Structure formats: C-alpha cells, structure tokens
Amino acid sequence: MTNHAIKLNKDKTYVFTVVVEPDENEWFAYCPILRAEGASTCGSTQGDALRNIQEVVEMIVEELIEDGKQIPEEDVKIYSNVEVKVAVSG
C-alpha cells in the first residue's frame, strides 16, 4: 500500500491509500475509500498501475468537487514491508 497526495487546488491536499498488487500477467491497483466511485485500474508493470491509479483518483476527486459532493477522507496510514527471518529445524 502506498499513500499518495493529490493536489487539486492551492487550498487542499487530499491523501489516499492505494493498493497495488500482482494480478495474473499485470498489476491491479485500487483506492479502497474511492473504490465505490470506480477507483480501480491496472497496468503492465507496477509503476504503470501506480501512475494509472493516480490519474483515476485525480479524475474522481475532480468530479466529486465539480458535483459539490464531499470528498471522503481517511486516516493517513503508512505501510512498509518488514523482513522476517525464521530458522526452521529439520
């Protein structure tokens, strides 16, 4: 998961969590809090999927603003990978 800040105007920055994961021969990306609005996409690489979801989320937020709807906000969470080594005896 990655948090991405989206700047739509000088007054407000929105931060959304997105998930990018492998899916068969491509990468699937979605924004959980905006998924009901259609915030999901894919790409041939992880980077492509991340760029694509950025564009999708920006378009959705712009549409919500234009329609006078409230922008869902979430608590900002930072996710990271943790490496765990375990010794297994035979």
C-alpha positions in Angstrom: 0.0 0.0 0.0 1.1 3.5 -0.8 -0.2 6.9 0.2 -0.3 9.5 -2.5 -1.0 13.2 -2.0 -3.2 14.7 -4.7 -3.1 18.5 -5.1 -6.2 19.8 -6.9 -6.0 23.4 -5.8 -3.9 25.7 -3.6 -6.1 25.2 -0.6 -6.4 21.5 -0.1 -4.3 18.4 -0.5 -6.1 15.0 -0.3 -4.2 11.9 0.7 -5.5 8.5 -0.3 -4.2 5.0 0.3 -3.8 2.9 -2.8 -3.1 -0.8 -3.1 -1.0 -2.2 -6.0 -0.8 -6.0 -6.3 0.1 -8.5 -9.0 -2.8 -10.0 -10.9 -2.1 -12.7 -13.4 0.1 -11.1 -16.1 -0.4 -7.5 -15.0 -0.7 -5.3 -11.9 -4.0 -4.3 -10.3 -4.4 -1.0 -8.4 -7.2 0.4 -6.4 -8.1 3.1 -3.8 -10.2 1.4 -1.1 -12.0 4.5 0.1 -12.9 5.5 -3.5 -13.5 2.0 -4.9 -17.3 2.5 -5.0 -16.7 5.5 -7.2 -14.7 3.4 -9.7 -11.1 3.9 -8.3 -9.5 0.8 -9.7 -7.3 0.2 -12.7 -4.4 -2.0 -13.9 -1.1 -1.7 -15.7 1.5 -3.9 -17.4 4.0 -3.0 -14.6 3.7 -2.0 -11.0 4.8 1.6 -12.0 2.2 1.7 -14.8 -0.5 0.6 -12.4 0.5 3.2 -9.8 0.5 6.0 -12.4 -2.9 4.9 -13.7 -4.5 4.8 -10.3 -3.1 8.3 -9.6 -4.9 9.6 -12.7 -8.1 7.7 -11.9 -8.2 9.1 -8.3 -7.5 12.6 -9.5 -10.4 12.4 -12.0 -12.8 11.0 -9.4 -11.9 13.7 -6.9 -12.2 16.5 -9.5 -15.7 15.1 -10.4 -16.8 15.0 -6.8 -15.7 18.6 -6.3 -17.5 19.7 -9.5 -20.6 17.9 -8.4 -20.4 19.5 -4.9 -20.0 16.2 -3.2 -18.0 15.6 -0.1 -14.5 14.1 -0.6 -14.1 11.0 1.6 -11.1 11.4 3.9 -9.2 8.7 5.7 -6.7 8.5 8.5 -3.3 8.5 6.9 -1.6 5.2 7.4 1.9 4.4 6.4 2.6 0.8 5.4 6.0 -0.7 5.0 7.5 -4.1 4.3 9.0 -6.0 7.2 11.5 -8.8 6.6 11.3 -11.7 9.0 13.9 -14.5 9.1 12.9 -17.7 10.8 15.2 -20.6 11.5 13.4 -23.9 10.8 14.9 -27.1 12.2 14.6 -30.3 10.2 
